[in-house]
Amino acid sequence: MTFLPAAGALLVLFASRRSDRLARLLAFASSIIALGLALLLWHRFDPADAGFQFQEQHLWISALSIHYHLGIDGLGLLMVMLSAIVAPMALAASRGTQDRAAIYFALVLLLEAGLFGAFTALSFFHWFVFWELSLIPAFFLIKLWGGPKRTSAATVFFVYTMLGSVTLLLAFLALFLATGTFEFQELADLARSGRLIPLLSTALGWHFLGGDHLAMLVFAGAFLGFAIKLPLIPFHTWLPDAYAEAPTGTTMLLTGALSKLGAYGMLRILVPIFPQQMQRARVPLLWLAVATIVLAGYSAFAQKDLKRIFAYSSINHLGYCALAIFAASRFTGLDASMAAEKAAALNGAILQMFNHGLTAATLFWFVAELERRSGGLRGLDDFGGIRRVAPILCGLMGIAIFASLGLPGLNGFIGEFLIFKGAFPLVTWATAICTIGLLITAVFILTVIQRVFNGPLNEQRRHFLDLSGTERTLFAPAIALIFLLGLYPQIILSHINATVLQLAHMLPF
């Protein structure tokens, strides 16, 4: 499954010699086959098993004891599923690409392969290869097919993410020098048994820098990499320009799947390996989550460009995931009720990751349709009253908007509800402040609906086209999934709950 999109990318490049249409069909077929494999994994996954399933392990570099080691638990399964869903959506949204179309579709498939590899790797070396592989296609997709400011947007994206990659690499090199392993599970076992800090002190201790200080320093390096990717404020400034300037399909992949690598890394690496360090840094981390939720909401409200509005909205929504993860790091003693609240918060965070990926990708797709019908315009004041001439487009986009808002009955509600339900007893002060973010989100979302869909019809949009039959068919699966997960979230919760309970058990009590 990991290498299928990469093989598809090669086929697309060879097929382009015959026709771009054949290249498009092969790219879409590759993504659909990958989705089929993801569904097969979902069907065969045992929800009651909290461990890693479908594991493969082969010795890769014997001199360094590096293994090609992969497998999935509930968290990995859900992220693989999200990537497999968003990739064909991104290809469908990019079906009109004419400029070097084959190369574009090949890069999208390589990005999908990078995501699959990162979400299934259980060894850092293996994981880091795919982490970097996912960044390279994204850079070229922005740089070569982006908007007028694509060069600066791609450069800032590359510099920020490369900085995060460097700090991550240094952190894990320190762990490897101290422990002799890159395996996530082995490192987590060492942390749980209390042996990791003494090993760091023995291998790397220097003057005043003892084991505890070293562990915090290594934690900070790993955290910075994930904070940039999520992103948390103030490490977010690469995102608005990257999302606004990237071609639509790339923006959908960036917000739908690539940004989830940050939260995924926190859950896969920080929680199991650095639980004590997360507890010690809990208050500053919570302030970062609060700032991400509230300030990103205010920033979204100040924007006039629809893409930038939804870009800041993405930061705001992922801030809730960070709030849940950091709240769960609180030391609670042996209080069983607090253990249940930690599980609720983490369930909400993982569900929110999936739901936000689906909803945000759908919203950016709708913005692309508005752009295409208006000659490239996407400002708040460029439309007005288009509900009268394009009721289907406005109706379906309205569903995605209200899902982003967290309307009960749609997929965005239950994740946020679980996050607040779990986080409020754990960190009341931070959760209370974050409710301001909910209010701001409602204001700017309703402003978009009022300014774009309602009011007097803009005379320049009198001949604005509604969705065609083909376009309605393409949007139908995403809209159906938004309703399905809103009405029956147990489809996902049943598959991740065992993993969540195990993650909660790794955090300090």
N, C-alpha and C positions, 0 to 999 in steps of 0.2 A: 504493500500500500504506500509506503514511504517513497519508493522510487518510481512508482507508476506515473505520477505527474511529470517527473523528470524525463522518463522515456517518452511520454506524450509530447513534451517540449521538443525533443529531437525529431519526432515524426512530423510535428507542425512545421519545423524549419525545412525538412526535406520536401514536404507536401507543397510548400509555398512556391516551389519551382513550377508546379502545374497550375495552381490557382489559389488566390487568397480565400476563396469560398471553401475549398477543401481544407485549408489550414484552420479556418474557423470551426468547421464541423469536427475535425479531429481534436481540437482543443476542448470543445464543449463535450465531446464524447469521452475524453480522458477524465474530465472533471466529474461526469455523471458516473463513470465506472468507479472512480474513487469514492463517490457518495454511496454507491451500492455496497462497496466493501465496508465502509463505515457503518452502514445499516446492518450488515452481517455481523460485525463486531458487537453492535448494540444488542442484536438478537441473542448472540451466544454468551454475552457477558453475564456473570453470576452476581446479582446485586447484593447477595448476602455475604460475599467474600470481600473483606476489607483490604486484602493484599493485592499485589500486582498479578495480573492475569495475562495470558498469551505471551509469556516472557521468551525472549531469545537472547542467548549470551554466547559470544565467541571471542576468543583471545585475538586482539587486534595488534597491539604493539607490546610484545612480551617483555622487552627491556624496561618498560615503564609500568608493566602490569595494567595496561589499558585494554578494556574490553568493549566490544560492540555489544551493548546491553540495552535492551528495550523491553517495554511492557506497559500496561495501562491499569490504572485503578479508576474509580468513578470520576475523579477530576480529569485525568488524561483522556478518558473516553469522551467526556462531554466536550472538551476542547477540540479533539479530533473531529467530532461530529459537527461542531460549529464551523471549523475550517472547511470541511467537506460540503457544507451547505452554502457558505458565503462565496466560495470559489466559482461555482456555476452561476450564481447571481451576478458576480462581477463580470464574468465573461458575457453573460446575456446583456448586461448594461453597456458593454463595450462592443456590441455587435456591429455598430456603425463605424468603427475605427478603420480608416483607409491608409493612413501613413504608416508604412512598415508594419503592416498588421500582423504578419507572421511572427516577427520578433517580439512584438507587444504580447501576443498570446503565449508565446514560449516563456517569456519572463514571468507572466502571471502564473503559469504552471510551475515554474521553478520556485516561485514564492510559496505556492501551496506545498510543494515537496519540503521546503524548509520548515514550514509550520508543522507538518506531520512529523518530521524528524524531531523537532524540539519538544513537541507534546508527548512523545513516546520514549524519549531517551531517559535512561536511569543511571548514566555515568556522565560526569561533567565534560570530559573531553569530547565524547560523542555528542552531548547536548550542545556544547559550545560551537561545534562545527555547524550544526543546523541553525543555531541562533544567528550566527554570522551569515549563513547562506540565505536566510530570510531577509537580511538587510540589503544585500547587494542588488537583487532584482528590484526592490522597492526604490532604491536610489536611482537606478537607471529609468524606471518607469516615470518617476517624477521629473527627472532631468530631461528626458527626450520627448515626452508627450504631455508635459504639464502646461500651465498657463503662462502669462507674460513674465511672471516673477519666478519661473520654475528653477532657474539656476541658483539663485540665493536660497530658495526653499529647500532644494535638494542638498545644497552644501551644508546648511544649518542642520538639517536632519541627519546627515552623515556625521558631522562633527559631534553632535550631542550623543548619538547612539554609539559612536566609536569610543567616546569617553567612557560611557557606561560599560562597554565591552572590556575596555582596558582595566577598569577597577574590578570588574568581575573576575577577569583572568588572574589578576594579581592576588585577589582574595583566595581563589582556589589553588593557585600555586603555593600559597602559604599553607593551606590545609594539606596539600599533597606532600610538601616537605616535612610536615609534622606527623602525618599519619601513613604516608605511602600509598594512599588510595584516592581515586576519583569517584568511587561509587557512592551515590546518594544514600543508599540504605546503610552502608557501613559507617559513613560519617554520622548519620542520624543515631545509630546505635552507640557510637562513641560519645556523642553529646548526651544521650539519655543516661548512660552509665556514669557520666561525670569524668570520663577519661580524656575528653578532647582538650580541655584547657591545660591540664598538666603536660600533655604532649606538645601543645603549642609553646608552652613555657620552656620545655626542655630543648626543643629544636630551634626556637627562634627568639627566646628571651634575651633581652639586651639591656643592661643597666636597670633603669627604673621601669622598663617596659616588661612587666610580668605577664603571666598567663591571662589574667582578667582583662588587662589593657589590650593585649594582643587580640583576644577574642572580640573585643568591641571594635578594634580597628579593622579586623577582617570582616566582621559583620557590616561595618559602615561601607566598605568597598563593595560588598555584594548588594547591599541595600541601594546604593547610588545607581547601580546598573538597572535595577528594577524600577526605582523611582523615576528615572528618565523615561523608561519605556511605558510606564503606566499611563500618563505621566502625573506626578504630583507637583503642585505649585511649590517652589518656584522653578522646577526643572521642566516646565511645560512649554517654553516659548518656541520650541521647534514645531509644535503640533499645528497651531492654527494656519500658518503659512503652508505647511506640507499638505494639510487636508484641502485647503482652498485652491492650491495651485496644481495638485495632482489630478490626472484624468479620473473620471468618476469611478471606473472599475478599481483603480488603485486605491482611491479614498475608501471605497467599500471594504477592501481587504485590510487597509491600515486600521480602520476603526472597528471592523467586524471581527478580526482575528489577531492581527499583529500586536495591537495594543494590549491584548489579553495576556501576552507573554510576561508583562510586568507583574500583574496580579498572580498569574500562574507560578512565576518564579518565587514570589513571596510565600505562596502556599506549599510549593514543592521543595524549596530550599531553605528559606528563612525560618519557617515554623518548625520543621523537624531538626535542623542543625543548630539554629541560634535561638532557642526559646528563652533562655535566661537573658540574653542580650536584648531581645525584643521587650522583655519585661522591664529591664532597666531603662530603656530608651522610650518607654511607653508614652509618657506625657509629651515630649517633643514630636513623636510620631503622630499622636492624636491631633496636635495643633496643625501639622501638615495636612492631615485629612480634612480637618475643619476648614482650613484655608482653601483647599482644593474644591470643596463643595460650595462654599459661600462665594469666594471671589470669582470662580469660574462662572457661576450663575450670573453675577453682576456683569462680568465681561460679555457673556452671551447677550444680555439685555442691551448692552451698549452697541452691538454690531448692527450693520445695515445689510451686509452680505449674507444670504441664506446659508452658504457653505460655512462661513465663519461662525454663524450662530450655532449651527449644529456641531461644529468642531468644539466650541467651548462647552456646549451641552454634553458632549462626550466626556470631557474632562470632569465635569460636574458629576455625571453618573458613575464614572469609575472611582470617584472620590468616596462614594458610599461603600464600594468594595473594600477600599483601604480602611475606612472607619471600622467595618466589621472585623477585619483581620487584626487591626491594632487593638480594638476593644477586647477581643478574645485573648490577648496576651496578658490581661490583668491577672494578678495572683489573687485567688479566691479561697484559699484553704481547701477544706474538704466539703464545702457547701454543694450538695447535689443539685440544688436548683440552679446555681450558677453554672454548673457543667451543662445543664440543659440549655441555658441562655447562650453559652458559647457555641453549642451545636447549632442553635437557631441562627445565630449571626453568621456562622461559616456557611451553613446551607444557603442563607440569603445571598452571601457574597458570590458563591459559585453559580447560583441560579441567575443572579444579576449579570455576571460575566456573559453567560450565554444569551440571556434576553436582550441585553444592551447590544451585543454583537449583531443579533438578528435585526433589531429595530433600527439601529443607527445605519446599518448597511442599506436597509430598505428606504430610509429617509433620504440618504444621499442619492440613491437611485431616482427617487421622485424629483429631487432638485435638478438632476441631469435632464429629466424629461421637461421640466419647466424651462431650463436653459435652451434645450434644443428647439422648443416651440417659439421662443422669444428672440432668437438670434443671438444667444449667448448671454442674455441678461439674467441676473439672479438676485437683484436688490429687492429689499422690502417694498420700495416705492415703485418698482417696475411693473407691478401687476395690479391687483385690485378688482374685486367683483368677478373673478374668473369662474366662480362656482356656477354662474348662470350659463356659461358656454361650455364648460368642461366639468359637469357634475360627477362623472365617474372618477376622473383623475383626482378631483378635490375630495371626494368621498373616501377613496382608498388611502390617499395620503393623510387625510384626517384621522383614519384609524391608526396609522403608524405614529402620527403626532401624539394622539391621546395615549397610545401605548408607552411612548417615551415619557409622557407626563405622569404615568402611573395610575391610569384610570382602572378601577376594579372591573374585572372581567376580561382585561387584556393582559398580555404577558409581563408588562413592566411593573404591575402592582405587587405581585406576591413576593418578588425578590426584595424590593424596598421594604415591604411590610416585615419580612423576617429579619432583615438587617436592623430595623429600628426596634423590633420586638426583643431581639437578643442584645443589642448594644445598650439600650436605655438602662437596664438594671446594672450593667457592667460599668459604664462610663456615662453617668447621667448628664454631667455638665457638657461634655462634647456632643452627645446626641441631641441635647436640647438646642444647642447653637446651630447644629446642622439642619434642624427643621426650617431655619430661615432659607436654606437652599431649596427646600420643597416649594416654598412660597414664591421665590424668585423664578424658579422653573415654570411654575404655573403662569406667572405674569408674561414672561417672554414667549412661551409657547402659544398662549392665547393671543398675544400681539401678532405673531406670525399668521395665525388663522384669520384674524380680523383684517390685517393689512393685505394679505394675498388673496384670500378666498371671498371675503365679504365686502360690503360697501358697494358704491356705484361702480358699474363696469367701466374700466379704463378703455377709452375708445380705441386705443392702439391694440387692444386684445379682443376686439369684437369678433375676429376670425380665428381666435385661439382654438387649436384642435384638441379634442378629447382623446382619451386612450383608444387605440384601435383594438380589434378583437385579439390580435396576436399579443399586443402589450398587456391586455387584461389577463391573458393566459399566463404570461410570464410572471406577472405580479401575484397571481392567485395563490401559489404555494406559500409564499412568505406571509401573506395576509391570513391564510388559513392557519398557519402555525402560530401566528400572534394570538388568534382566538383560542386555539387548542390549548396552548400553554397557559393562557389566562384562565381558562375554565377548568383545566385538569393538569396543574403543575406536577402532580404526583408522577407523571411519566418520567420526569427528570429526577425529582426528589428521591424516588425509590432506588434510582441507580447510584446516587451520590451519597446517600445517608451513611452507609457503612464507612466510606472513606472519610466523611466529615467527623464521625465519632472517633475514628483513629487519629485524625489531625488534632481534634480537641484534646485527646488524651496526651498528646505530645506537649501541649502548652502548660505552663505552670498553674498548679491549683493550690 
